[in-house]
């Protein structure tokens, strides 16, 4: 099936729902860039290795590169997104349910951005499409064996992020135990800059595939093709890459302030440990097909790093507020997606 941009534009007259799907995917992706992508470079700002402006610019660039690059290496995360829900049945109603799911995800993302909460756009999107699939096909709309990877990913990202943050901090302390502090700081600044780029790359790799998979699902439903036969066209990769980058540049500072400056104060070597932990967690998740949240990985790593030195240094009230938002994401977005889908399917 020809999924080139020219071919798609030619199909919009026949399938007007295509335009709505693509616009909403771009909207969801921009919100992700504003609410989730900034977590990738929050520690670099917190440790003053990068200025907020420079960090946001690097995040925008490497989110773009990460989405493009990882798609050619592995599409495991996209496969999970395709397989976890069933939108089969009446095509018109399926498209309405998918539109409702994305609108719900956008509304939740904007609310969390306004509150300065590093919400998981991954989980809000998953919850939204799950609610839409249930509204369409009942509980049969959820493929439990694939959906379970979301739970695995959540547990893995929180546990691995915290433990690796603690371990890497200990290792770095031992490596620099006999090194002059000024020398250590200079080395850590370089390492932190490199890790900020790596984290932005891996965020683009993770989240980009999620949003592209929803776009392909909408295109497949509109045009009556199987998602298994549809790859990711270049124009879609470029569009989603630019959308993530734009969102990061527009709304990133609010989230950086909450994660990097309120939860725990980090020294430069601790920032390296947190970034290394987050990058490792994201890489393993991307290659194994677990759709995880960058905000979960990053925040749990920062808590692990802070706890290694003094558990009382972590502002658990701030961290607790973030965890509450994460827990509420699934029922809230799922309920919004379900309710909007039911309303839309009346017409």
C-alpha positions in Angstrom: 0.0 0.0 0.0 1.3 3.4 -1.0 1.6 5.6 2.2 3.6 8.4 0.6 2.6 11.9 1.5 1.3 12.6 -2.1 -0.8 9.4 -2.0 -2.2 10.3 1.4 -3.1 13.8 0.4 -4.9 12.3 -2.6 -6.9 10.0 -0.3 -8.0 12.7 2.1 -10.9 13.7 -0.2 -12.2 10.2 -0.1 -11.3 9.6 3.6 -11.7 13.0 5.4 -11.1 11.3 8.7 -7.4 11.0 7.7 -6.9 14.7 8.1 -8.5 14.7 11.6 -6.3 11.7 12.6 -3.1 13.3 11.4 -3.9 16.7 13.0 -4.7 15.0 16.4 -1.5 12.9 16.3 0.5 16.1 15.7 -1.3 17.7 18.6 -0.7 14.7 21.0 3.0 14.7 19.9 3.5 18.4 20.6 2.0 18.0 24.0 4.4 15.1 24.7 7.3 17.3 23.6 6.1 19.9 26.2 5.3 17.6 29.1 7.5 14.5 28.8 10.6 15.3 26.6 11.9 18.0 29.1 12.6 15.3 31.6 15.4 14.0 29.4 17.5 17.1 30.0 16.2 18.2 33.4 19.3 16.8 35.3 21.7 18.7 33.0 19.9 21.9 33.9 19.7 21.0 37.6 23.4 20.5 37.8 24.1 23.7 35.8 26.0 21.7 33.1 23.7 23.3 30.6 21.6 26.4 30.5 17.8 25.9 30.1 18.0 27.3 26.6 20.9 25.2 25.4 19.4 22.1 27.0 16.0 22.7 25.3 17.8 23.1 21.9 19.8 19.9 22.4 16.6 18.1 23.4 14.8 19.3 20.3 17.6 18.2 18.0 18.2 14.8 19.5 14.5 14.0 19.9 14.3 14.4 16.2 17.4 12.2 15.6 16.3 9.6 18.1 12.9 9.1 16.5 14.4 8.8 13.0 17.3 6.6 14.0 15.5 4.1 16.3 12.8 3.5 13.8 15.3 2.0 11.4 16.8 -0.1 14.2 13.8 -1.6 16.1 10.0 -1.1 15.9 9.3 -3.3 19.0 7.5 -0.5 20.9 5.3 0.3 17.9 4.4 -3.5 17.6 3.3 -3.5 21.2 1.1 -0.4 20.6 -0.5 -2.0 17.5 -1.2 -5.2 19.3 -2.5 -4.1 22.8 -6.0 -3.0 21.6 -8.6 -4.2 19.1 -10.4 -1.5 17.0 -12.0 -4.0 14.6 -15.6 -3.8 13.7 -17.5 -0.8 12.3 -14.8 1.4 10.7 -16.7 4.6 11.2 -17.2 4.0 14.9 -13.6 2.7 15.3 -12.3 6.0 13.9 -14.6 8.0 16.2 -13.3 6.0 19.2 -9.7 6.6 18.1 -10.3 10.3 17.8 -11.9 10.4 21.2 -8.9 8.6 22.7 -6.5 11.2 21.3 -8.6 14.2 22.4 -8.7 12.7 25.9 -4.9 12.3 25.9 -4.4 15.9 24.8 -6.7 17.3 27.4 -5.0 15.4 30.2 -1.5 16.4 28.9 -2.5 20.1 28.8 -3.8 20.0 32.3 -0.6 18.4 33.6 1.5 20.8 31.7 -0.4 23.8 33.2 0.1 22.3 36.7 3.8 21.7 36.0 3.4 18.0 36.5 5.7 15.8 34.4 2.9 13.6 33.2 3.4 10.5 31.2 2.2 11.1 27.7 2.9 7.5 26.9 0.5 6.3 29.6 -2.1 8.9 28.8 -2.1 7.9 25.2 -2.2 4.2 26.1 -5.0 4.8 28.6 -7.0 6.9 26.1 -6.8 4.3 23.3 -7.7 1.5 25.8 -10.8 3.4 26.9 -11.7 4.0 23.3 -11.2 0.3 22.4 -13.4 -0.8 25.4 -16.1 1.7 24.3 -16.0 0.1 20.9 -15.6 -3.7 21.7 -16.0 -4.0 25.4 -13.2 -5.8 27.3 -12.5 -7.8 24.1 -11.0 -4.6 22.9 -8.0 -5.1 25.2 -5.4 -7.7 24.3 -4.2 -8.6 27.9 -1.0 -10.4 26.8 0.3 -7.3 25.0 -1.2 -4.8 27.4 0.7 -6.4 30.2 3.9 -5.0 28.7 2.7 -1.6 29.9 2.6 -2.8 33.5 6.0 -4.6 33.1 7.4 -1.3 31.7 6.0 0.8 34.5 7.4 -1.5 37.2 10.7 -1.9 35.4 11.2 1.8 34.8 10.5 2.8 38.4 12.5 0.0 40.1 15.4 0.0 37.6 15.6 3.8 37.5 15.8 4.0 41.3 18.2 1.1 41.8 20.5 2.0 38.9 20.6 5.7 40.1 21.8 4.5 43.5 24.3 2.1 42.0 25.8 4.4 39.4 26.1 7.1 42.1 28.2 4.8 44.2 30.3 3.7 41.2 31.1 7.3 40.2 31.9 8.3 43.8 34.5 5.5 43.9 35.9 6.4 40.4 36.5 10.0 41.4 37.4 9.3 45.1 41.0 10.4 44.5 40.4 13.0 41.8 40.6 16.8 42.4 37.1 18.2 42.8 37.5 20.8 40.0 38.8 18.2 37.6 36.0 15.9 38.5 33.4 18.6 37.9 34.9 19.4 34.5 34.8 15.8 33.4 31.2 15.5 34.7 30.1 18.5 32.8 31.2 16.9 29.5 29.7 13.6 30.5 26.4 15.2 31.5 26.2 17.0 28.2 26.8 13.7 26.3 24.2 12.0 28.5 21.6 14.7 27.9 21.9 14.1 24.2 21.6 10.4 24.7 18.5 10.8 26.8 16.8 13.1 24.3 17.7 10.6 21.6 16.1 7.7 23.5 13.1 9.7 24.4 12.5 10.4 20.7 13.1 6.7 20.1 10.5 5.6 22.7 7.7 8.1 22.3 8.0 8.7 18.6 7.1 5.2 17.8 4.0 5.4 20.0 2.6 8.4 18.2 3.5 7.1 14.8 1.8 3.8 15.5 -1.5 5.6 16.4 -1.2 7.6 13.1 -0.7 4.4 11.2 -3.6 2.8 13.0 -5.9 5.7 12.0 -4.7 5.5 8.4 -5.2 1.7 8.3 -8.7 2.1 9.7 -9.6 4.8 7.2 -8.2 3.0 4.2 -9.1 -0.5 5.1 -5.6 -2.0 5.3 -3.9 -4.2 7.9 -1.5 -2.4 10.3 1.0 -5.3 9.8 1.3 -4.3 6.2 2.0 -0.6 6.9 5.5 0.6 7.6 6.5 4.1 8.8 6.8 6.5 5.8 9.5 9.1 5.9 7.1 12.0 5.9 5.4 10.7 9.1 8.7 10.2 10.9 9.8 13.8 10.0 6.4 15.2 11.0 6.4 13.5 14.5 10.0 14.4 15.0 9.3 18.1 14.4 6.2 18.0 16.5 8.1 16.6 19.5 10.9 19.1 19.1 8.4 22.0 18.7 6.6 21.0 21.9 9.9 20.8 23.8 10.9 24.3 22.8 7.5 25.8 23.5 6.7 24.2 26.9 9.8 22.6 28.3 10.9 25.1 30.9 7.9 24.6 33.2 8.5 20.9 33.5 12.3 21.3 33.9 11.7 23.7 36.8 9.5 21.2 38.7 11.7 18.1 38.1 15.2 19.6 38.1 14.9 22.2 40.8 12.2 21.3 43.2 12.4 17.5 43.9 16.1 17.2 44.9 19.3 19.2 44.4 22.0 17.3 42.5 25.7 17.8 42.2 27.3 17.3 38.8 28.4 13.7 39.3 24.9 12.9 40.6 23.5 14.3 37.5 25.7 12.0 35.4 24.5 9.0 37.5 20.8 9.9 37.0 21.2 10.4 33.3 23.1 7.2 32.9 20.4 5.3 34.8 17.6 6.8 32.8 19.4 6.2 29.4 20.0 2.5 30.3 16.4 2.0 31.3 15.1 3.7 28.2 17.4 1.7 25.9 16.5 -1.7 27.4 12.8 -0.8 27.2 13.0 0.3 23.6 14.7 -2.8 22.4 12.4 -5.2 24.3 9.1 -3.4 23.3 8.1 -2.1 26.7 6.3 1.3 26.3 7.7 3.2 29.2 7.6 6.8 30.3 10.7 9.0 30.2 9.3 11.0 33.1 9.0 7.8 35.2 12.5 6.7 34.3 14.1 10.1 34.9 12.2 10.9 38.1 12.9 7.5 39.7 16.6 7.8 38.8 16.8 11.2 40.4 15.2 9.9 43.6 17.6 6.9 43.6 20.6 9.3 43.3 19.3 11.6 46.0 18.5 8.7 48.3 22.1 7.3 48.0 23.6 10.2 49.8 20.8 11.1 52.2 17.3 9.8 51.9 16.0 12.9 53.7 17.4 15.1 51.0 14.7 13.9 48.6 11.6 16.0 48.8 9.2 13.1 49.0 6.1 15.4 49.0 7.0 16.7 45.5 7.8 13.2 44.3 4.6 11.9 45.9 2.6 14.5 44.0 4.1 13.2 40.7 3.4 9.6 41.6 -0.3 10.5 42.3 -0.5 12.1 38.9 1.0 9.0 37.2 -1.5 6.7 39.1 -4.4 8.9 38.1 -3.4 9.0 34.5 -4.7 5.5 33.6 -8.2 5.8 35.1 -8.6 9.5 34.2 -7.5 9.2 30.5 -9.2 5.8 30.1 -12.5 7.2 31.4 -12.2 10.4 29.3 -11.4 8.2 26.2 -14.3 5.9 26.9 -16.8 8.6 27.6 -15.9 10.7 24.6 -16.0 7.6 22.4 -19.5 6.7 23.6 -20.7 10.2 22.9 -19.0 10.4 19.4 -20.4 7.0 18.4 -24.0 8.3 18.9 -23.5 10.4 15.8 
